[in-house]
């Protein structure tokens, strides 16, 4: 397993209609490092966004899609997403507040 620091765990937020609708339930979606586990994701969110408390973390691995360019075939990179649910007394995450 790679030496992944907390600032390397979260790559970027996922901004889709489904993830925006889930924000009403205090659920936020992030692309995360493929080697990160749920404990690392929880610690990274609590350290990067002050005042947040994570209730639960759900992760999913997305396999790369098959792509073809002429005779050459290959795959796109595999990704990992995490849905982070915050507690009721937790502060909101600021990067999503203006959307």
N, C-alpha and C positions, 0 to 999 in steps of 0.2 A: 504494500500500500504506500502511496506517495505521501510525502511530508506536506500535508495540506494545512495552511494556517487559516484562521477564521475569516480573514479578508479575501482569501482565495475561494472560499466555499460558494458564496453567492456570485453568480456571473452577471445576471440581469433579470429584471422583472419581466413577467409575461403579461402583455397587454392585449387581451382579446375580449370579445363580448361576454364570454362565459366567465372569465376571471373577474371582469368588472362587476358582473351580477353577484358573484360570490363574495365581493367585498362588503355587501350589506350584512352578511353573516360573519364578518370579521375574519375572512379567509383570504390570504394573499398568496399568489403563485409566483415562483421564481425558477429560473434555470439555475441549476447548481452543478458543482464539480461532480463528475461521474464516480469518483472514489469517496465522496462524502456520505456519511451515514446520518441517521435521524438526530443523534445526539450532537454531532458537529453542526448540523443545520440549525438546531435550536439555539446553541451557544452563539453561532454567528449572527443570527437575527437579533438576539438580545444584546449583543455587544455593539453591533453596527447601528441599531436604532434605539436610542436611549428611551427608557420608560416603557418598553414593550415587554410583555410576559407571554411566552408561548405556552399554549395549552396542549396542542398536539401537532404532529408533523406527519403528512402522508407523502410518500415518494413514489415515482413511477419512472421506469426506464423505457425510453423510446428507441427502438432499433433504427439504424440507418436505412434509408430507402435505396433500392436497387436503381442505378442510373447507367445509362449506356450512351456512349459517344462514338458512333461508327462501330468498329469492330471491338473496341475496348469496353469492358464492363467493369463496374465497381460499385461501391456503396458510399453514401454520404455518412458523415460522422454520427455516431449514436449520441443521444442527449439524455439528461436526467432532469426531471422536474420535481419540485417540492411544493405542496400546498400546506401553508402554515396557518394554523388557527390560533388567534390570540384570545386571551382571557377577557372577561367582561370589564375588569378594572384596569386593563392595559391601555396604554396610549396608542393612538392611531399611527400608522407609518406615513411619514410626511411625503415621500416621493409619489404616493398615489393620491394625495389630497387635491391636487390641482387638475386631475383628469376627470 
